């Protein structure tokens, strides 16, 4: 993680922890740009991210609606700068800016609040709206596992439902491969110890690595992170409902 937490992340964790939904629910005001391929009318979806863990708060998330030819992240590939910043610092703004307005991208936006762990100080789910258009009918998202070195929860190009029935997806835990998993107090972002299950101080330390994205091995324990931060199976559930 960088020596200085992003302002977006700090504000979201400490000032926005009681925010359950986007401040502006109007789907016409999404941060992303609408695709202009002319192959179909816009479709609006409500996306809810629910934290299933008792030990891992999740950072504000980046959501991207895109076509099949677009890859936001992929296991075995090097993490983009946008994914790195989410996985290490919980900052979704760079990935959103990188994807918004791109070819075959209908929408790119960030939520404004963390998704708290079960038993934490705030809501365990956050809801926002996204827009799909034409062939841009797939959803990817990424949100930091706050009590890890460079872990994130993600969905990779799941197909949005064409009907109005809710669809649910299990979001997996990934390691971005950009930082050593020391699990040391000084290498974990301070918000982990403010809204996580165990106290501590945290810092801005980081040992860069040149790995690739892989499934996260989980918490080893023995340092600042313990079994209290562990999770089983998917850390988050994503529910998608078409509303227009």
C-alpha positions in Angstrom: 0.0 0.0 0.0 1.2 3.6 -0.6 2.7 5.5 2.3 -0.4 7.8 2.2 -3.9 6.5 2.1 -6.1 8.0 -0.6 -8.4 10.8 0.5 -11.3 9.0 -1.1 -10.7 5.9 1.0 -10.3 7.8 4.3 -13.4 9.9 3.8 -15.4 6.8 2.7 -14.4 4.8 5.7 -14.6 7.4 8.5 -17.3 9.8 7.2 -19.4 7.5 5.1 -19.7 4.4 7.2 -23.5 5.0 7.8 -24.3 5.4 4.1 -26.2 2.5 2.7 -27.0 3.7 -0.8 -25.6 6.2 -3.2 -26.2 9.8 -2.3 -27.8 10.3 -5.7 -29.9 7.3 -6.8 -30.9 8.8 -10.1 -29.5 6.3 -12.7 -29.3 9.0 -15.4 -26.5 10.6 -13.4 -24.2 7.7 -13.3 -20.5 8.5 -13.4 -19.9 6.5 -16.5 -20.4 7.3 -20.2 -23.2 5.6 -22.1 -22.1 3.4 -25.0 -23.0 4.9 -28.3 -22.9 1.9 -30.6 -26.6 2.2 -31.4 -27.3 -1.5 -31.0 -30.0 -1.2 -28.3 -31.6 1.0 -25.7 -30.2 1.6 -22.3 -31.0 -0.8 -19.5 -30.8 0.2 -15.8 -29.8 -2.2 -13.1 -29.7 -2.0 -9.3 -26.5 -3.7 -7.9 -26.2 -4.6 -4.2 -22.9 -5.8 -2.6 -23.4 -7.7 0.6 -20.5 -8.5 2.9 -20.6 -12.1 4.1 -17.6 -12.0 6.5 -17.3 -11.1 10.1 -13.6 -10.1 9.8 -13.2 -8.2 6.5 -14.7 -4.7 5.9 -14.7 -3.9 2.2 -13.7 -0.6 0.6 -15.8 1.5 -1.7 -16.2 -0.5 -4.9 -15.5 0.2 -8.6 -18.2 -1.2 -11.0 -17.8 -1.4 -14.7 -20.4 -2.4 -17.3 -18.7 -3.5 -20.5 -18.8 -5.8 -23.5 -17.3 -9.3 -23.8 -14.1 -8.0 -25.3 -13.2 -5.9 -22.3 -11.2 -7.3 -19.3 -11.1 -5.4 -16.1 -8.9 -8.0 -14.4 -8.0 -11.6 -15.0 -6.5 -14.4 -13.0 -2.9 -15.0 -14.2 -2.6 -11.5 -15.6 -0.7 -8.6 -14.2 -2.9 -6.2 -12.2 -3.6 -2.9 -13.8 -2.7 0.3 -11.9 -6.5 0.7 -11.2 -6.7 -2.8 -9.6 -3.5 -2.2 -7.7 -4.8 1.0 -6.1 -8.0 -0.8 -5.1 -6.2 -3.9 -3.7 -3.6 -1.9 -1.7 -5.3 1.4 -0.8 -9.0 0.8 -1.3 -9.2 3.7 -3.9 -11.6 3.0 -6.8 -11.2 6.3 -8.5 -8.3 5.5 -10.8 -9.9 2.3 -12.2 -13.2 4.2 -12.8 -11.3 7.0 -14.6 -9.4 4.5 -16.6 -12.5 2.6 -17.8 -15.1 5.4 -18.2 -15.8 6.3 -21.7 -13.7 3.5 -23.1 -14.7 1.4 -26.1 -17.4 -1.1 -25.3 -17.9 0.4 -21.8 -21.4 1.5 -21.0 -20.8 2.6 -17.4 -18.0 3.0 -14.8 -18.6 4.3 -11.3 -17.6 4.0 -7.7 -19.7 3.5 -4.6 -19.2 6.1 -1.9 -19.1 4.0 1.3 -17.4 0.9 2.7 -19.4 -2.3 3.1 -19.0 -3.2 6.7 -18.3 -6.7 8.1 -21.0 -8.6 10.0 -20.9 -7.2 13.5 -19.1 -4.0 12.4 -20.1 -0.4 13.0 -22.1 0.2 9.8 -24.2 -1.3 7.0 -23.2 -4.7 5.6 -24.5 -3.9 2.1 -24.4 -1.0 -0.3 -26.6 -0.5 -3.3 -26.0 1.6 -6.5 -27.4 1.7 -10.0 -25.5 1.1 -13.3 -26.4 1.4 -17.0 -26.0 -1.2 -19.7 -26.4 -0.5 -23.4 -26.3 -2.6 -26.5 -23.6 -5.3 -26.3 -22.1 -3.8 -23.1 -24.0 -6.2 -21.0 -21.4 -7.6 -18.5 -20.5 -6.5 -15.0 -17.1 -6.4 -13.4 -16.4 -5.0 -9.9 -13.5 -4.8 -7.4 -13.4 -3.8 -3.8 -10.5 -4.1 -1.3 -10.4 -6.6 1.5 -9.4 -3.9 3.9 -7.6 -6.2 6.4 -5.1 -7.6 3.9 -2.0 -6.4 2.2 -3.2 -6.4 -1.4 -6.4 -8.5 -1.5 -9.6 -7.6 -3.2 -13.0 -9.1 -3.9 -14.1 -9.1 -7.5 -16.5 -10.2 -10.2 -15.1 -10.7 -13.7 -17.4 -10.1 -16.6 -20.6 -11.7 -15.3 -23.5 -11.4 -17.7 -26.3 -9.1 -16.6 -29.8 -10.6 -16.7 -31.9 -9.6 -19.6 -35.1 -10.2 -17.7 -36.4 -8.6 -14.5 -35.6 -11.5 -12.1 -32.9 -10.9 -9.6 -29.5 -12.6 -10.3 -27.0 -13.4 -7.6 -23.2 -13.9 -7.9 -20.6 -15.0 -5.4 -17.7 -12.6 -5.5 -14.3 -14.3 -5.0 -11.3 -13.2 -3.1 -8.2 -12.4 -5.2 -4.6 -11.4 -4.5 -3.4 -8.6 -6.9 0.2 -9.9 -6.7 1.6 -6.4 -6.2 2.6 -6.5 -2.5 4.1 -9.1 -0.2 1.5 -10.6 2.2 3.5 -9.7 5.3 0.3 -9.3 7.4 2.4 -6.9 9.6 0.7 -4.1 11.5 2.8 -1.5 9.7 1.9 -2.9 6.3 -1.9 -2.9 6.8 -4.0 0.2 6.2 -5.1 1.9 9.4 -8.9 1.6 8.7 -8.6 -2.1 9.2 -8.0 -1.5 12.9 -10.8 1.1 13.1 -13.6 -0.9 11.5 -12.1 -4.4 11.6 -12.5 -7.0 14.3 -9.1 -6.5 16.0 -7.4 -3.3 17.3 -4.0 -2.0 16.1 -2.4 1.0 14.5 -1.5 0.2 10.9 0.8 2.2 8.7 1.9 2.8 5.2 4.6 0.1 4.7 4.8 -1.9 1.5 7.0 -4.5 -0.1 6.3 -4.4 -3.8 6.1 -7.6 -5.7 5.9 -8.4 -9.5 3.4 -11.2 -9.3 0.1 -11.8 -11.1 -3.5 -11.9 -10.0 -4.4 -15.2 -8.3 -7.0 -16.6 -5.9 -6.3 -15.3 -2.4 -4.7 -17.9 -0.1 -6.6 -16.4 2.9 -5.2 -15.1 6.2 -2.1 -17.0 7.5 -2.1 -15.3 10.9 0.6 -14.9 13.5 1.2 -11.2 13.0 -1.3 -8.3 13.0 -3.8 -10.3 11.1 -5.3 -13.3 12.9 -8.1 -15.9 12.5 -10.5 -13.1 13.3 -9.8 -11.6 9.9 -10.3 -14.9 8.0 -13.2 -15.7 5.7 -14.7 -18.8 4.2 -15.6 -19.3 0.6 -16.9 -16.1 -1.1 -16.5 -12.9 1.0 -19.3 -11.1 -0.7 -22.6 -11.7 -2.5 -23.6 -9.4 -5.4 -27.3 -9.2 -6.3 -28.3 -7.6 -9.6 -31.9 -6.6 -10.5 -32.9 -5.0 -13.8 -35.3 -2.1 -13.0 -35.7 -0.5 -16.5 
